[in-house]
Amino acid sequence: MRTLLFFCALMMPFQTHAASFQRPIPNPQTATAEGWFLLASVALLLALAAVQWLVTRR
């Protein structure tokens, strides 16, 4: 156990030499992704309209 503790204490200074944070650059939106988003938006609106229709019938 002491050997493990000594090894951890010995390796501690090496952990501070990490690279600086590089901010991720987002990829541009593709036409395919925009098409799927349009389809999902229309499906959501249809689902909301169906729920509204079901609620008003009660």
mmCIF file as Biopython writes it, N, C-alpha, C and O atoms, coordinates in Angstrom:
data_model
#
loop_
_atom_site.group_PDB
_atom_site.id
_atom_site.type_symbol
_atom_site.label_atom_id
_atom_site.label_alt_id
_atom_site.label_comp_id
_atom_site.label_asym_id
_atom_site.label_entity_id
_atom_site.label_seq_id
_atom_site.pdbx_PDB_ins_code
_atom_site.Cartn_x
_atom_site.Cartn_y
_atom_site.Cartn_z
_atom_site.occupancy
_atom_site.B_iso_or_equiv
_atom_site.auth_seq_id
_atom_site.auth_asym_id
_atom_site.pdbx_PDB_model_num
ATOM 1   N N  . MET A ? 1  ? 0.827   -1.194 0.000   1.0 0.0 1  A 1 
ATOM 2   C CA . MET A ? 1  ? 0.000   0.000  0.000   1.0 0.0 1  A 1 
ATOM 3   C C  . MET A ? 1  ? 0.870   1.255  0.000   1.0 0.0 1  A 1 
ATOM 4   O O  . MET A ? 1  ? 0.555   2.243  -0.664  1.0 0.0 1  A 1 
ATOM 5   N N  . ARG A ? 2  ? 1.962   1.202  0.751   1.0 0.0 2  A 1 
ATOM 6   C CA . ARG A ? 2  ? 2.849   2.361  0.778   1.0 0.0 2  A 1 
ATOM 7   C C  . ARG A ? 2  ? 3.520   2.572  -0.578  1.0 0.0 2  A 1 
ATOM 8   O O  . ARG A ? 2  ? 3.792   3.702  -0.985  1.0 0.0 2  A 1 
ATOM 9   N N  . THR A ? 3  ? 3.780   1.463  -1.265  1.0 0.0 3  A 1 
ATOM 10  C CA . THR A ? 3  ? 4.393   1.582  -2.589  1.0 0.0 3  A 1 
ATOM 11  C C  . THR A ? 3  ? 3.444   2.275  -3.554  1.0 0.0 3  A 1 
ATOM 12  O O  . THR A ? 3  ? 3.861   3.120  -4.347  1.0 0.0 3  A 1 
ATOM 13  N N  . LEU A ? 4  ? 2.169   1.917  -3.485  1.0 0.0 4  A 1 
ATOM 14  C CA . LEU A ? 4  ? 1.170   2.546  -4.340  1.0 0.0 4  A 1 
ATOM 15  C C  . LEU A ? 4  ? 1.033   4.026  -4.012  1.0 0.0 4  A 1 
ATOM 16  O O  . LEU A ? 4  ? 0.945   4.852  -4.921  1.0 0.0 4  A 1 
ATOM 17  N N  . LEU A ? 5  ? 1.014   4.370  -2.748  1.0 0.0 5  A 1 
ATOM 18  C CA . LEU A ? 5  ? 0.925   5.757  -2.332  1.0 0.0 5  A 1 
ATOM 19  C C  . LEU A ? 5  ? 2.155   6.542  -2.784  1.0 0.0 5  A 1 
ATOM 20  O O  . LEU A ? 5  ? 2.035   7.685  -3.225  1.0 0.0 5  A 1 
ATOM 21  N N  . PHE A ? 6  ? 3.321   5.941  -2.676  1.0 0.0 6  A 1 
ATOM 22  C CA . PHE A ? 6  ? 4.549   6.592  -3.123  1.0 0.0 6  A 1 
ATOM 23  C C  . PHE A ? 6  ? 4.529   6.800  -4.641  1.0 0.0 6  A 1 
ATOM 24  O O  . PHE A ? 6  ? 4.938   7.851  -5.135  1.0 0.0 6  A 1 
ATOM 25  N N  . PHE A ? 7  ? 4.054   5.797  -5.371  1.0 0.0 7  A 1 
ATOM 26  C CA . PHE A ? 7  ? 3.983   5.900  -6.837  1.0 0.0 7  A 1 
ATOM 27  C C  . PHE A ? 7  ? 3.012   7.009  -7.257  1.0 0.0 7  A 1 
ATOM 28  O O  . PHE A ? 7  ? 3.298   7.770  -8.181  1.0 0.0 7  A 1 
ATOM 29  N N  . CYS A ? 8  ? 1.860   7.098  -6.573  1.0 0.0 8  A 1 
ATOM 30  C CA . CYS A ? 8  ? 0.888   8.155  -6.875  1.0 0.0 8  A 1 
ATOM 31  C C  . CYS A ? 8  ? 1.458   9.542  -6.586  1.0 0.0 8  A 1 
ATOM 32  O O  . CYS A ? 8  ? 1.260   10.479 -7.360  1.0 0.0 8  A 1 
ATOM 33  N N  . ALA A ? 9  ? 2.160   9.662  -5.475  1.0 0.0 9  A 1 
ATOM 34  C CA . ALA A ? 9  ? 2.774   10.938 -5.126  1.0 0.0 9  A 1 
ATOM 35  C C  . ALA A ? 9  ? 3.874   11.304 -6.116  1.0 0.0 9  A 1 
ATOM 36  O O  . ALA A ? 9  ? 4.088   12.480 -6.408  1.0 0.0 9  A 1 
ATOM 37  N N  . LEU A ? 10 ? 4.565   10.299 -6.627  1.0 0.0 10 A 1 
ATOM 38  C CA . LEU A ? 10 ? 5.631   10.539 -7.592  1.0 0.0 10 A 1 
ATOM 39  C C  . LEU A ? 10 ? 5.072   10.982 -8.948  1.0 0.0 10 A 1 
ATOM 40  O O  . LEU A ? 10 ? 5.680   11.806 -9.630  1.0 0.0 10 A 1 
ATOM 41  N N  . MET A ? 11 ? 3.919   10.439 -9.336  1.0 0.0 11 A 1 
ATOM 42  C CA . MET A ? 11 ? 3.329   10.750 -10.633 1.0 0.0 11 A 1 
ATOM 43  C C  . MET A ? 11 ? 2.478   12.021 -10.630 1.0 0.0 11 A 1 
ATOM 44  O O  . MET A ? 11 ? 2.082   12.492 -11.696 1.0 0.0 11 A 1 
ATOM 45  N N  . MET A ? 12 ? 2.192   12.578 -9.467  1.0 0.0 12 A 1 
ATOM 46  C CA . MET A ? 12 ? 1.333   13.752 -9.363  1.0 0.0 12 A 1 
ATOM 47  C C  . MET A ? 12 ? 1.814   14.948 -10.185 1.0 0.0 12 A 1 
ATOM 48  O O  . MET A ? 12 ? 0.982   15.580 -10.835 1.0 0.0 12 A 1 
ATOM 49  N N  . PRO A ? 13 ? 3.090   15.296 -10.198 1.0 0.0 13 A 1 
ATOM 50  C CA . PRO A ? 13 ? 3.506   16.466 -10.979 1.0 0.0 13 A 1 
ATOM 51  C C  . PRO A ? 13 ? 3.314   16.289 -12.482 1.0 0.0 13 A 1 
ATOM 52  O O  . PRO A ? 13 ? 3.184   17.283 -13.197 1.0 0.0 13 A 1 
ATOM 53  N N  . PHE A ? 14 ? 3.291   15.064 -12.979 1.0 0.0 14 A 1 
ATOM 54  C CA . PHE A ? 14 ? 3.139   14.855 -14.414 1.0 0.0 14 A 1 
ATOM 55  C C  . PHE A ? 14 ? 1.712   15.115 -14.887 1.0 0.0 14 A 1 
ATOM 56  O O  . PHE A ? 14 ? 1.493   15.327 -16.080 1.0 0.0 14 A 1 
ATOM 57  N N  . GLN A ? 15 ? 0.750   15.103 -13.991 1.0 0.0 15 A 1 
ATOM 58  C CA . GLN A ? 15 ? -0.628  15.350 -14.376 1.0 0.0 15 A 1 
ATOM 59  C C  . GLN A ? 15 ? -0.891  16.826 -14.625 1.0 0.0 15 A 1 
ATOM 60  O O  . GLN A ? 15 ? -1.896  17.171 -15.246 1.0 0.0 15 A 1 
ATOM 61  N N  . THR A ? 16 ? -0.034  17.686 -14.168 1.0 0.0 16 A 1 
ATOM 62  C CA . THR A ? 16 ? -0.255  19.124 -14.339 1.0 0.0 16 A 1 
ATOM 63  C C  . THR A ? 16 ? 0.203   19.634 -15.694 1.0 0.0 16 A 1 
ATOM 64  O O  . THR A ? 16 ? 0.016   20.812 -15.997 1.0 0.0 16 A 1 
ATOM 65  N N  . HIS A ? 17 ? 0.792   18.787 -16.508 1.0 0.0 17 A 1 
ATOM 66  C CA . HIS A ? 17 ? 1.296   19.219 -17.810 1.0 0.0 17 A 1 
ATOM 67  C C  . HIS A ? 17 ? 0.299   18.911 -18.932 1.0 0.0 17 A 1 
ATOM 68  O O  . HIS A ? 17 ? 0.697   18.492 -20.018 1.0 0.0 17 A 1 
ATOM 69  N N  . ALA A ? 18 ? -0.959  19.111 -18.677 1.0 0.0 18 A 1 
ATOM 70  C CA . ALA A ? 18 ? -1.993  18.854 -19.678 1.0 0.0 18 A 1 
ATOM 71  C C  . ALA A ? 18 ? -2.005  19.988 -20.705 1.0 0.0 18 A 1 
ATOM 72  O O  . ALA A ? 18 ? -1.572  21.104 -20.422 1.0 0.0 18 A 1 
ATOM 73  N N  . ALA A ? 19 ? -2.503  19.683 -21.885 1.0 0.0 19 A 1 
ATOM 74  C CA . ALA A ? 19 ? -2.597  20.689 -22.945 1.0 0.0 19 A 1 
ATOM 75  C C  . ALA A ? 19 ? -3.691  21.695 -22.595 1.0 0.0 19 A 1 
ATOM 76  O O  . ALA A ? 19 ? -4.622  21.381 -21.853 1.0 0.0 19 A 1 
ATOM 77  N N  . SER A ? 20 ? -3.571  22.883 -23.127 1.0 0.0 20 A 1 
ATOM 78  C CA . SER A ? 20 ? -4.579  23.898 -22.869 1.0 0.0 20 A 1 
ATOM 79  C C  . SER A ? 20 ? -5.875  23.534 -23.597 1.0 0.0 20 A 1 
ATOM 80  O O  . SER A ? 20 ? -5.864  22.781 -24.570 1.0 0.0 20 A 1 
ATOM 81  N N  . PHE A ? 21 ? -6.972  24.073 -23.115 1.0 0.0 21 A 1 
ATOM 82  C CA . PHE A ? 21 ? -8.285  23.754 -23.660 1.0 0.0 21 A 1 
ATOM 83  C C  . PHE A ? 21 ? -8.441  24.347 -25.049 1.0 0.0 21 A 1 
ATOM 84  O O  . PHE A ? 21 ? -8.229  25.543 -25.251 1.0 0.0 21 A 1 
ATOM 85  N N  . GLN A ? 22 ? -8.813  23.508 -26.004 1.0 0.0 22 A 1 
ATOM 86  C CA . GLN A ? 22 ? -9.094  23.960 -27.366 1.0 0.0 22 A 1 
ATOM 87  C C  . GLN A ? 22 ? -10.600 23.946 -27.561 1.0 0.0 22 A 1 
ATOM 88  O O  . GLN A ? 22 ? -11.239 22.901 -27.440 1.0 0.0 22 A 1 
ATOM 89  N N  . ARG A ? 23 ? -11.157 25.091 -27.857 1.0 0.0 23 A 1 
ATOM 90  C CA . ARG A ? 23 ? -12.604 25.197 -28.021 1.0 0.0 23 A 1 
ATOM 91  C C  . ARG A ? 23 ? -13.054 24.443 -29.267 1.0 0.0 23 A 1 
ATOM 92  O O  . ARG A ? 23 ? -12.462 24.626 -30.330 1.0 0.0 23 A 1 
ATOM 93  N N  . PRO A ? 24 ? -14.088 23.597 -29.173 1.0 0.0 24 A 1 
ATOM 94  C CA . PRO A ? 24 ? -14.543 22.852 -30.347 1.0 0.0 24 A 1 
ATOM 95  C C  . PRO A ? 24 ? -15.246 23.763 -31.348 1.0 0.0 24 A 1 
ATOM 96  O O  . PRO A ? 24 ? -15.969 24.683 -30.967 1.0 0.0 24 A 1 
ATOM 97  N N  . ILE A ? 25 ? -15.027 23.499 -32.608 1.0 0.0 25 A 1 
ATOM 98  C CA . ILE A ? 25 ? -15.648 24.276 -33.676 1.0 0.0 25 A 1 
ATOM 99  C C  . ILE A ? 25 ? -16.797 23.448 -34.237 1.0 0.0 25 A 1 
ATOM 100 O O  . ILE A ? 25 ? -16.565 22.339 -34.718 1.0 0.0 25 A 1 
ATOM 101 N N  . PRO A ? 26 ? -18.026 23.951 -34.191 1.0 0.0 26 A 1 
ATOM 102 C CA . PRO A ? 26 ? -19.152 23.160 -34.677 1.0 0.0 26 A 1 
ATOM 103 C C  . PRO A ? 26 ? -19.127 23.019 -36.200 1.0 0.0 26 A 1 
ATOM 104 O O  . PRO A ? 26 ? -18.670 23.909 -36.917 1.0 0.0 26 A 1 
ATOM 105 N N  . ASN A ? 27 ? -19.624 21.888 -36.666 1.0 0.0 27 A 1 
ATOM 106 C CA . ASN A ? 27 ? -19.699 21.654 -38.106 1.0 0.0 27 A 1 
ATOM 107 C C  . ASN A ? 27 ? -20.885 22.409 -38.687 1.0 0.0 27 A 1 
ATOM 108 O O  . ASN A ? 27 ? -21.871 22.636 -37.987 1.0 0.0 27 A 1 
ATOM 109 N N  . PRO A ? 28 ? -20.807 22.797 -39.944 1.0 0.0 28 A 1 
ATOM 110 C CA . PRO A ? 28 ? -21.932 23.502 -40.556 1.0 0.0 28 A 1 
ATOM 111 C C  . PRO A ? 28 ? -23.124 22.569 -40.751 1.0 0.0 28 A 1 
ATOM 112 O O  . PRO A ? 28 ? -22.968 21.351 -40.836 1.0 0.0 28 A 1 
ATOM 113 N N  . GLN A ? 29 ? -24.299 23.151 -40.818 1.0 0.0 29 A 1 
ATOM 114 C CA . GLN A ? 29 ? -25.527 22.383 -41.010 1.0 0.0 29 A 1 
ATOM 115 C C  . GLN A ? 29 ? -25.614 21.917 -42.457 1.0 0.0 29 A 1 
ATOM 116 O O  . GLN A ? 29 ? -25.421 22.713 -43.376 1.0 0.0 29 A 1 
ATOM 117 N N  . THR A ? 30 ? -25.899 20.649 -42.668 1.0 0.0 30 A 1 
ATOM 118 C CA . THR A ? 30 ? -26.005 20.110 -44.020 1.0 0.0 30 A 1 
ATOM 119 C C  . THR A ? 30 ? -27.451 20.173 -44.486 1.0 0.0 30 A 1 
ATOM 120 O O  . THR A ? 30 ? -28.367 20.343 -43.681 1.0 0.0 30 A 1 
ATOM 121 N N  . ALA A ? 31 ? -27.647 20.036 -45.786 1.0 0.0 31 A 1 
ATOM 122 C CA . ALA A ? 31 ? -28.994 20.058 -46.349 1.0 0.0 31 A 1 
ATOM 123 C C  . ALA A ? 31 ? -29.800 18.859 -45.870 1.0 0.0 31 A 1 
ATOM 124 O O  . ALA A ? 31 ? -31.005 18.971 -45.648 1.0 0.0 31 A 1 
ATOM 125 N N  . THR A ? 32 ? -29.149 17.719 -45.709 1.0 0.0 32 A 1 
ATOM 126 C CA . THR A ? 32 ? -29.844 16.529 -45.215 1.0 0.0 32 A 1 
ATOM 127 C C  . THR A ? 32 ? -30.344 16.748 -43.796 1.0 0.0 32 A 1 
ATOM 128 O O  . THR A ? 32 ? -31.475 16.386 -43.470 1.0 0.0 32 A 1 
ATOM 129 N N  . ALA A ? 33 ? -29.508 17.340 -42.952 1.0 0.0 33 A 1 
ATOM 130 C CA . ALA A ? 33 ? -29.915 17.608 -41.571 1.0 0.0 33 A 1 
ATOM 131 C C  . ALA A ? 33 ? -31.069 18.603 -41.527 1.0 0.0 33 A 1 
ATOM 132 O O  . ALA A ? 33 ? -31.970 18.467 -40.699 1.0 0.0 33 A 1 
ATOM 133 N N  . GLU A ? 34 ? -31.053 19.598 -42.406 1.0 0.0 34 A 1 
ATOM 134 C CA . GLU A ? 34 ? -32.147 20.560 -42.449 1.0 0.0 34 A 1 
ATOM 135 C C  . GLU A ? 34 ? -33.438 19.899 -42.900 1.0 0.0 34 A 1 
ATOM 136 O O  . GLU A ? 34 ? -34.513 20.240 -42.406 1.0 0.0 34 A 1 
ATOM 137 N N  . GLY A ? 35 ? -33.347 18.957 -43.832 1.0 0.0 35 A 1 
ATOM 138 C CA . GLY A ? 35 ? -34.531 18.231 -44.292 1.0 0.0 35 A 1 
ATOM 139 C C  . GLY A ? 35 ? -35.139 17.390 -43.182 1.0 0.0 35 A 1 
ATOM 140 O O  . GLY A ? 35 ? -36.358 17.374 -43.010 1.0 0.0 35 A 1 
ATOM 141 N N  . TRP A ? 36 ? -34.289 16.682 -42.421 1.0 0.0 36 A 1 
ATOM 142 C CA . TRP A ? 36 ? -34.781 15.879 -41.303 1.0 0.0 36 A 1 
ATOM 143 C C  . TRP A ? 36 ? -35.378 16.757 -40.211 1.0 0.0 36 A 1 
ATOM 144 O O  . TRP A ? 36 ? -36.360 16.380 -39.571 1.0 0.0 36 A 1 
ATOM 145 N N  . PHE A ? 37 ? -34.786 17.923 -40.001 1.0 0.0 37 A 1 
ATOM 146 C CA . PHE A ? 37 ? -35.327 18.845 -39.006 1.0 0.0 37 A 1 
ATOM 147 C C  . PHE A ? 37 ? -36.692 19.360 -39.440 1.0 0.0 37 A 1 
ATOM 148 O O  . PHE A ? 37 ? -37.593 19.497 -38.613 1.0 0.0 37 A 1 
ATOM 149 N N  . LEU A ? 38 ? -36.852 19.644 -40.724 1.0 0.0 38 A 1 
ATOM 150 C CA . LEU A ? 38 ? -38.150 20.076 -41.249 1.0 0.0 38 A 1 
ATOM 151 C C  . LEU A ? 38 ? -39.187 18.973 -41.062 1.0 0.0 38 A 1 
ATOM 152 O O  . LEU A ? 38 ? -40.309 19.241 -40.632 1.0 0.0 38 A 1 
ATOM 153 N N  . LEU A ? 39 ? -38.820 17.748 -41.379 1.0 0.0 39 A 1 
ATOM 154 C CA . LEU A ? 39 ? -39.733 16.621 -41.221 1.0 0.0 39 A 1 
ATOM 155 C C  . LEU A ? 39 ? -40.126 16.427 -39.750 1.0 0.0 39 A 1 
ATOM 156 O O  . LEU A ? 39 ? -41.296 16.190 -39.448 1.0 0.0 39 A 1 
ATOM 157 N N  . ALA A ? 40 ? -39.172 16.526 -38.856 1.0 0.0 40 A 1 
ATOM 158 C CA . ALA A ? 40 ? -39.456 16.376 -37.428 1.0 0.0 40 A 1 
ATOM 159 C C  . ALA A ? 40 ? -40.330 17.521 -36.920 1.0 0.0 40 A 1 
ATOM 160 O O  . ALA A ? 40 ? -41.198 17.306 -36.074 1.0 0.0 40 A 1 
ATOM 161 N N  . SER A ? 41 ? -40.111 18.728 -37.424 1.0 0.0 41 A 1 
ATOM 162 C CA . SER A ? 41 ? -40.923 19.874 -37.008 1.0 0.0 41 A 1 
ATOM 163 C C  . SER A ? 41 ? -42.367 19.716 -37.460 1.0 0.0 41 A 1 
ATOM 164 O O  . SER A ? 41 ? -43.292 20.005 -36.701 1.0 0.0 41 A 1 
ATOM 165 N N  . VAL A ? 42 ? -42.565 19.259 -38.690 1.0 0.0 42 A 1 
ATOM 166 C CA . VAL A ? 42 ? -43.916 19.049 -39.203 1.0 0.0 42 A 1 
ATOM 167 C C  . VAL A ? 42 ? -44.600 17.933 -38.409 1.0 0.0 42 A 1 
ATOM 168 O O  . VAL A ? 42 ? -45.781 18.045 -38.082 1.0 0.0 42 A 1 
ATOM 169 N N  . ALA A ? 43 ? -43.870 16.861 -38.096 1.0 0.0 43 A 1 
ATOM 170 C CA . ALA A ? 43 ? -44.441 15.769 -37.309 1.0 0.0 43 A 1 
ATOM 171 C C  . ALA A ? 43 ? -44.832 16.257 -35.917 1.0 0.0 43 A 1 
ATOM 172 O O  . ALA A ? 43 ? -45.871 15.854 -35.395 1.0 0.0 43 A 1 
ATOM 173 N N  . LEU A ? 44 ? -44.028 17.105 -35.319 1.0 0.0 44 A 1 
ATOM 174 C CA . LEU A ? 44 ? -44.355 17.648 -34.003 1.0 0.0 44 A 1 
ATOM 175 C C  . LEU A ? 44 ? -45.605 18.508 -34.065 1.0 0.0 44 A 1 
ATOM 176 O O  . LEU A ? 44 ? -46.465 18.415 -33.188 1.0 0.0 44 A 1 
ATOM 177 N N  . LEU A ? 45 ? -45.716 19.340 -35.085 1.0 0.0 45 A 1 
ATOM 178 C CA . LEU A ? 45 ? -46.902 20.182 -35.221 1.0 0.0 45 A 1 
ATOM 179 C C  . LEU A ? 45 ? -48.153 19.342 -35.449 1.0 0.0 45 A 1 
ATOM 180 O O  . LEU A ? 45 ? -49.215 19.652 -34.909 1.0 0.0 45 A 1 
ATOM 181 N N  . LEU A ? 46 ? -48.034 18.280 -36.246 1.0 0.0 46 A 1 
ATOM 182 C CA . LEU A ? 46 ? -49.176 17.392 -36.454 1.0 0.0 46 A 1 
ATOM 183 C C  . LEU A ? 46 ? -49.576 16.685 -35.161 1.0 0.0 46 A 1 
ATOM 184 O O  . LEU A ? 46 ? -50.764 16.517 -34.883 1.0 0.0 46 A 1 
ATOM 185 N N  . ALA A ? 47 ? -48.591 16.274 -34.376 1.0 0.0 47 A 1 
ATOM 186 C CA . ALA A ? 47 ? -48.888 15.628 -33.097 1.0 0.0 47 A 1 
ATOM 187 C C  . ALA A ? 47 ? -49.565 16.606 -32.138 1.0 0.0 47 A 1 
ATOM 188 O O  . ALA A ? 47 ? -50.500 16.233 -31.428 1.0 0.0 47 A 1 
ATOM 189 N N  . LEU A ? 48 ? -49.103 17.839 -32.114 1.0 0.0 48 A 1 
ATOM 190 C CA . LEU A ? 48 ? -49.743 18.841 -31.257 1.0 0.0 48 A 1 
ATOM 191 C C  . LEU A ? 48 ? -51.168 19.127 -31.706 1.0 0.0 48 A 1 
ATOM 192 O O  . LEU A ? 48 ? -52.059 19.300 -30.875 1.0 0.0 48 A 1 
ATOM 193 N N  . ALA A ? 49 ? -51.386 19.178 -33.013 1.0 0.0 49 A 1 
ATOM 194 C CA . ALA A ? 49 ? -52.744 19.393 -33.534 1.0 0.0 49 A 1 
ATOM 195 C C  . ALA A ? 49 ? -53.641 18.207 -33.179 1.0 0.0 49 A 1 
ATOM 196 O O  . ALA A ? 49 ? -54.808 18.399 -32.839 1.0 0.0 49 A 1 
ATOM 197 N N  . ALA A ? 50 ? -53.115 16.995 -33.253 1.0 0.0 50 A 1 
ATOM 198 C CA . ALA A ? 50 ? -53.906 15.816 -32.900 1.0 0.0 50 A 1 
ATOM 199 C C  . ALA A ? 50 ? -54.269 15.823 -31.420 1.0 0.0 50 A 1 
ATOM 200 O O  . ALA A ? 50 ? -55.394 15.472 -31.064 1.0 0.0 50 A 1 
ATOM 201 N N  . VAL A ? 51 ? -53.356 16.208 -30.566 1.0 0.0 51 A 1 
ATOM 202 C CA . VAL A ? 51 ? -53.644 16.291 -29.134 1.0 0.0 51 A 1 
ATOM 203 C C  . VAL A ? 51 ? -54.688 17.361 -28.877 1.0 0.0 51 A 1 
ATOM 204 O O  . VAL A ? 51 ? -55.594 17.153 -28.071 1.0 0.0 51 A 1 
ATOM 205 N N  . GLN A ? 52 ? -54.581 18.492 -29.541 1.0 0.0 52 A 1 
ATOM 206 C CA . GLN A ? 52 ? -55.570 19.554 -29.367 1.0 0.0 52 A 1 
ATOM 207 C C  . GLN A ? 52 ? -56.951 19.090 -29.812 1.0 0.0 52 A 1 
ATOM 208 O O  . GLN A ? 52 ? -57.948 19.382 -29.153 1.0 0.0 52 A 1 
ATOM 209 N N  . TRP A ? 53 ? -57.010 18.378 -30.914 1.0 0.0 53 A 1 
ATOM 210 C CA . TRP A ? 53 ? -58.277 17.864 -31.420 1.0 0.0 53 A 1 
ATOM 211 C C  . TRP A ? 53 ? -58.891 16.859 -30.449 1.0 0.0 53 A 1 
ATOM 212 O O  . TRP A ? 53 ? -60.099 16.877 -30.214 1.0 0.0 53 A 1 
ATOM 213 N N  . LEU A ? 54 ? -58.045 15.968 -29.874 1.0 0.0 54 A 1 
ATOM 214 C CA . LEU A ? 54 ? -58.537 14.992 -28.925 1.0 0.0 54 A 1 
ATOM 215 C C  . LEU A ? 54 ? -59.018 15.638 -27.627 1.0 0.0 54 A 1 
ATOM 216 O O  . LEU A ? 54 ? -60.003 15.191 -27.040 1.0 0.0 54 A 1 
ATOM 217 N N  . VAL A ? 55 ? -58.339 16.669 -27.186 1.0 0.0 55 A 1 
ATOM 218 C CA . VAL A ? 55 ? -58.707 17.330 -25.932 1.0 0.0 55 A 1 
ATOM 219 C C  . VAL A ? 55 ? -60.005 18.113 -26.085 1.0 0.0 55 A 1 
ATOM 220 O O  . VAL A ? 55 ? -60.830 18.123 -25.171 1.0 0.0 55 A 1 
ATOM 221 N N  . THR A ? 56 ? -60.194 18.753 -27.204 1.0 0.0 56 A 1 
ATOM 222 C CA . THR A ? 56 ? -61.402 19.566 -27.389 1.0 0.0 56 A 1 
ATOM 223 C C  . THR A ? 56 ? -62.637 18.694 -27.576 1.0 0.0 56 A 1 
ATOM 224 O O  . THR A ? 56 ? -63.751 19.165 -27.346 1.0 0.0 56 A 1 
ATOM 225 N N  . ARG A ? 57 ? -62.476 17.442 -27.983 1.0 0.0 57 A 1 
ATOM 226 C CA . ARG A ? 57 ? -63.627 16.549 -28.165 1.0 0.0 57 A 1 
ATOM 227 C C  . ARG A ? 57 ? -64.165 16.045 -26.842 1.0 0.0 57 A 1 
ATOM 228 O O  . ARG A ? 57 ? -65.312 15.600 -26.794 1.0 0.0 57 A 1 
ATOM 229 N N  . ARG A ? 58 ? -63.427 16.089 -25.808 1.0 0.0 58 A 1 
ATOM 230 C CA . ARG A ? 58 ? -63.873 15.570 -24.500 1.0 0.0 58 A 1 
ATOM 231 C C  . ARG A ? 58 ? -64.809 16.496 -23.846 1.0 0.0 58 A 1 
ATOM 232 O O  . ARG A ? 58 ? -65.282 16.219 -22.744 1.0 0.0 58 A 1 
#
